[in-house]
Amino acid sequence: MRDNPRMTDTAARLKSARVAAGLTQKELAERIGVQQSHLSHVESGGRSLSMDTLRLAARVLGTSVAYLIGEAGQGSLGSVQQALVADDAVPGGLQQFAHDSALADALAVAEHEWLALQSLELPKPITKDGYVQLLITLRAIRAT
């Protein structure tokens, strides 16, 4: 089972989304109705979740099943966006924005825009909404 690349990809995406949501394995396991040990095996690529449980996990984590299973389309994160979600050193507001795939898709955030947002040195932490405002401002500056 561990040799299945799709399962391994799903495992990595599930763990990345869980970490970005600030949940422990135990907390997520309780919310989706599985044992923590089962979730641990899922995140290591040794087991899988039922489709119903995967849907619930996606809802709890604020993402989509499409993202978790690595399908193209809404909810699928680009490489820079995915790196922002997984990197604990990324400011919380930017990480939350990158994790909100529905919002990022609606705004059609390009890879270079994620990099621009990441490169900003801000005097204090800002929220996800603050990063959305910065994105709109960056776009307005580029348009002039």
C-alpha positions as CSV (number, residue, x, y, z in Angstrom):
1,M,0.0,0.0,0.0
2,R,2.8,2.4,0.8
3,D,4.0,2.1,-2.8
4,N,0.8,3.7,-4.2
5,P,1.8,7.3,-5.2
6,R,-1.7,8.5,-5.0
7,M,-2.1,7.4,-1.4
8,T,1.2,8.9,-0.5
9,D,0.1,12.2,-2.1
10,T,-3.2,12.1,-0.2
11,A,-1.4,11.3,3.0
12,A,1.0,14.3,2.6
13,R,-1.9,16.7,1.6
14,L,-4.0,15.5,4.6
15,K,-1.2,16.1,7.0
16,S,-0.3,19.5,5.5
17,A,-4.0,20.6,5.7
18,R,-4.2,19.4,9.3
19,V,-1.1,21.2,10.3
20,A,-2.2,24.4,8.5
21,A,-5.5,24.2,10.4
22,G,-3.6,24.0,13.7
23,L,-5.0,20.6,14.7
24,T,-3.3,17.7,16.2
25,Q,-3.8,14.2,14.9
26,K,-5.9,13.4,18.0
27,E,-8.1,16.5,17.5
28,L,-8.8,15.8,13.8
29,A,-9.4,12.1,14.5
30,E,-12.0,13.0,17.1
31,R,-13.7,15.4,14.7
32,I,-13.9,12.8,11.9
33,G,-14.7,9.8,14.1
34,V,-11.6,7.7,13.7
35,Q,-8.9,6.5,16.1
36,Q,-5.8,8.7,16.3
37,S,-3.7,5.6,15.5
38,H,-5.8,5.1,12.3
39,L,-5.2,8.7,11.3
40,S,-1.5,8.3,11.9
41,H,-1.4,5.3,9.5
42,V,-3.4,7.3,7.0
43,E,-0.9,10.2,7.2
44,S,2.0,7.8,6.7
45,G,0.4,6.3,3.6
46,G,-0.3,2.9,5.1
47,R,-4.1,3.2,5.3
48,S,-6.9,5.2,3.6
49,L,-10.1,6.9,4.7
50,S,-13.5,6.1,3.4
51,M,-14.9,8.7,1.0
52,D,-17.5,9.8,3.7
53,T,-14.7,10.3,6.2
54,L,-12.5,12.0,3.6
55,R,-15.4,14.4,2.9
56,L,-15.8,15.2,6.6
57,A,-12.0,15.7,6.9
58,A,-12.0,18.1,4.0
59,R,-14.9,20.1,5.6
60,V,-13.2,20.2,9.0
61,L,-9.9,21.3,7.5
62,G,-11.5,23.9,5.3
63,T,-10.4,22.4,2.0
64,S,-11.8,20.1,-0.7
65,V,-11.7,16.4,-1.4
66,A,-10.2,17.3,-4.7
67,Y,-7.3,19.0,-3.0
68,L,-6.8,16.1,-0.6
69,I,-6.7,13.4,-3.3
70,G,-4.6,15.6,-5.6
71,E,-7.0,16.1,-8.5
72,A,-6.8,19.1,-10.6
73,G,-9.4,21.8,-10.3
74,Q,-10.9,23.8,-7.5
75,G,-9.1,23.1,-4.2
76,S,-5.9,22.0,-5.9
77,L,-3.0,24.1,-4.6
78,G,-0.1,25.3,-6.8
79,S,3.4,24.5,-5.6
80,V,4.1,27.9,-4.0
81,Q,0.7,27.9,-2.4
82,Q,1.1,24.4,-1.1
83,A,4.6,25.3,0.3
84,L,3.1,28.3,2.2
85,V,0.5,26.0,3.7
86,A,3.1,23.5,4.9
87,D,5.8,25.9,6.1
88,D,5.4,26.7,9.8
89,A,7.7,29.8,9.4
90,V,5.1,31.5,7.1
91,P,3.1,34.2,8.9
92,G,-0.2,32.9,10.2
93,G,-2.4,35.2,8.1
94,L,-0.6,34.3,4.9
95,Q,-0.7,30.6,5.8
96,Q,-4.5,30.8,6.4
97,F,-5.0,32.6,3.1
98,A,-3.0,30.0,1.2
99,H,-4.9,27.2,3.0
100,D,-8.3,28.8,1.9
101,S,-8.3,27.2,-1.5
102,A,-11.8,28.4,-2.3
103,L,-10.9,32.0,-1.7
104,A,-7.5,31.7,-3.5
105,D,-9.3,30.1,-6.5
106,A,-12.0,32.8,-6.5
107,L,-9.2,35.5,-6.6
108,A,-7.2,33.5,-9.1
109,V,-4.0,34.1,-7.1
110,A,-1.0,33.4,-9.4
111,E,2.3,31.8,-8.2
112,H,4.2,35.1,-8.6
113,E,1.6,36.8,-6.4
114,W,2.1,34.2,-3.6
115,L,5.8,34.9,-3.8
116,A,5.3,38.6,-3.7
117,L,3.1,38.3,-0.6
118,Q,5.6,36.0,1.1
119,S,8.4,38.4,0.4
120,L,6.8,41.3,2.3
121,E,8.4,42.3,5.5
122,L,5.6,43.7,7.7
123,P,6.0,45.6,10.9
124,K,3.4,43.4,12.7
125,P,1.4,40.2,12.0
126,I,-1.7,40.6,9.8
127,T,-4.7,38.5,9.3
128,K,-5.8,36.5,6.3
129,D,-8.1,39.4,5.3
130,G,-5.1,41.8,5.6
131,Y,-3.2,39.6,3.0
132,V,-6.2,39.7,0.7
133,Q,-6.2,43.5,0.9
134,L,-2.4,43.5,0.2
135,L,-3.0,41.3,-2.8
136,I,-5.6,43.7,-4.2
137,T,-3.2,46.6,-3.5
138,L,-0.3,44.8,-5.3
139,R,-2.6,44.2,-8.3
140,A,-3.6,47.9,-8.4
141,I,0.0,49.0,-8.3
142,R,0.9,46.6,-11.2
143,A,-2.0,48.0,-13.2
144,T,-0.7,51.6,-13.0
